[in-house]
Amino acid sequence: MGTDLGSWADGPARSAIVDFVERVTAAGGPDFVEPADRVAVFDNDGTLWCEKPMPVQLDFTVRRFAEMAAADPALQQKQPWKAAHEHDLHWLGAAMVKHYRGDDDDLKLLMGAVTEAFDSVTVENYDARVRAFFDGADHPTLGRPYRGCGYAPMVELLRYLEANGFANYIASGGDRDFMRPVAGRLYGVPPERIIGSALGLSYREGADATDLLYKAAMDFFDDGPEKPIRIWSRIGRRPILSVGNSNGDLPMLAFSGQPDRPALRMLILHDDADREFDYVAGAEEALDHARERDWTVVSMKHDWTNVFSSAVT
Amino acid sequence: MGTDLGSWADGPARSAIVDFVERVTAAGGPDFVEPADRVAVFDNDGTLWCEKPMPVQLDFTVRRFAEMAAADPALQQKQPWKAAHEHDLHWLGAAMVKHYRGDDDDLKLLMGAVTEAFDSVTVENYDARVRAFFDGADHPTLGRPYRGCGYAPMVELLRYLEANGFANYIASGGDRDFMRPVAGRLYGVPPERIIGSALGLSYREGADATDLLYKAAMDFFDDGPEKPIRIWSRIGRRPILSVGNSNGDLPMLAFSGQPDRPALRMLILHDDADREFDYVAGAEEALDHARERDWTVVSMKHDWTNVFSSAVT
């Protein structure tokens, strides 16, 4: 099929993609893969959309903290609700910086509160909250709505793969049900193809209605070795193409392809301070592995002629 | 779309199906449902294929016990390996009978052994074992291979729903990865649409290969209230059509449709000793609910002109 990878510069990354897709779709060729087995998996934060200065989901959850603090003055004195109530993003940023330095105390406080933020909310109510957030919320520094923060070259890649018989899944450390309501609009990926971290759910049956409610506890955190496990659980096939941007994506990339199929493994390198961000924190090991194993590193600066689409859906 | 429900007798069950499908596909009608939301879920054991005199998966696992006992004489003196080694199906049957009478000691022994039977086996090796089983194994009393024990009317229903834009999922208490290798062949349902119970998995990375290995412990048992939870986890939508045959299917059926969509809920009634089996054990509560709530009960004896297909795939 023809390519419309217009936001990809001519270069090694684009060539790696096109060469791989041509190999696995060449009927009768040595690397031909049946359409049903053309599974591609994508990390989300930092791979399909921008994850700086904080993950989009964290912004959503901080707004929830502020709402909780407004309703309960006692929370206004406790972190992380205090920071949210006072719009003090410094505390949140410092928690992340401390985390990278090995001090996880504040991050644990934050993650505990994240886990409890939607306790007993129904799946339908959560869906409506996420949709409302994306209708209105803007990225804090990029001057565009969050729903305009998906990477245009990656959306083109998703369409190109689909046109070549691939099924695209998102396998993210982010919350599965936070991505589902917006992934169709941003990426054309439907809810059943969203794999992500999950809160526990409980089932409640009333006289006239049944509900699923979130628990204040994680079911699992979809990162690192959990990614291939959750990919298998959901799909029942190994991917042949996988894209990530951090150390937590390494097992997903390593799991792709083998034992008997080819694979294309890619890492997005954030090296573009002008158009997006420039950072490698959390990706050092992944980049080392990529170099050792000849995986494809995509330089945002050099491989992408365009980072964000001018049209916002 | 035209119907080819040739194994369904004219009667209330067939009418309920056709009426429902016509309602939800009638563009502009009050019950129209977008194709993306036309999700149908099916229990497997006793709903899509025969579950008597024992679940197919149990036969598969008993053969594994026999293999384990042959390799380890100590196991030949311990249940349930002893029964498998001696081809003593009486012990297994008695364990089930005791279970229905409230004595779960032998069943617990059996289920513990089932959980451990594939400890440290890779997902690919398990897949190959399941395929080999279905290539050769016959049902103990029906005089046909297990792969010929799917219900012809249900396969027709799956095709009819597909032709009307539905996506069919299997939501079974049976092991997900036991169904996956054969569900395409029997039902035309691909691995990514199989929801079932799951053993825990662990990820192992070697120098040249990565593997997923089963643990000797369940991740979850997909029955009762767990069914709607796992359906949501996998699909992210409520089904609008659901079919089961036992008490463990009640929450799945109740979860379908609402809050704002129509639903068709069906129970298969095993009342056909001549062509299949006649039993209600384990389905009493479900049948009571169905009568109270006007759910559709499908009589195998009266609603199906044909139970099994003469052609075995």
Chai-1 contact restraints between the chains, C-beta under 6 A:
chainA,res_idxA,chainB,res_idxB,connection_type,confidence,min_distance_angstrom,max_distance_angstrom,comment,restraint_id
A,V123,B,W232,contact,1.0,0.0,6.0,A-B,restraint_1
A,R180,B,G236,contact,1.0,0.0,6.0,A-B,restraint_2
A,P191,B,G236,contact,1.0,0.0,6.0,A-B,restraint_3
A,E192,B,I235,contact,1.0,0.0,6.0,A-B,restraint_4
A,E192,B,G236,contact,1.0,0.0,6.0,A-B,restraint_5
A,L201,B,I229,contact,1.0,0.0,6.0,A-B,restraint_6
A,Y203,B,P225,contact,1.0,0.0,6.0,A-B,restraint_7
A,Y203,B,P228,contact,1.0,0.0,6.0,A-B,restraint_8
A,Y203,B,I229,contact,1.0,0.0,6.0,A-B,restraint_9
A,Y203,B,P251,contact,1.0,0.0,6.0,A-B,restraint_10
A,E205,B,A254,contact,1.0,0.0,6.0,A-B,restraint_11
A,A209,B,Q258,contact,1.0,0.0,6.0,A-B,restraint_12
A,T210,B,A254,contact,1.0,0.0,6.0,A-B,restraint_13
A,T210,B,F255,contact,1.0,0.0,6.0,A-B,restraint_14
A,L212,B,W232,contact,1.0,0.0,6.0,A-B,restraint_15
A,P225,B,Y203,contact,1.0,0.0,6.0,A-B,restraint_16
A,P228,B,Y203,contact,1.0,0.0,6.0,A-B,restraint_17
A,I229,B,L201,contact,1.0,0.0,6.0,A-B,restraint_18
A,I229,B,Y203,contact,1.0,0.0,6.0,A-B,restraint_19
A,W232,B,V123,contact,1.0,0.0,6.0,A-B,restraint_20
A,W232,B,L212,contact,1.0,0.0,6.0,A-B,restraint_21
A,I235,B,E192,contact,1.0,0.0,6.0,A-B,restraint_22
A,G236,B,R180,contact,1.0,0.0,6.0,A-B,restraint_23
A,G236,B,P191,contact,1.0,0.0,6.0,A-B,restraint_24
A,G236,B,E192,contact,1.0,0.0,6.0,A-B,restraint_25
A,P251,B,Y203,contact,1.0,0.0,6.0,A-B,restraint_26
A,A254,B,E205,contact,1.0,0.0,6.0,A-B,restraint_27
A,A254,B,T210,contact,1.0,0.0,6.0,A-B,restraint_28
A,F255,B,T210,contact,1.0,0.0,6.0,A-B,restraint_29
A,Q258,B,A209,contact,1.0,0.0,6.0,A-B,restraint_30
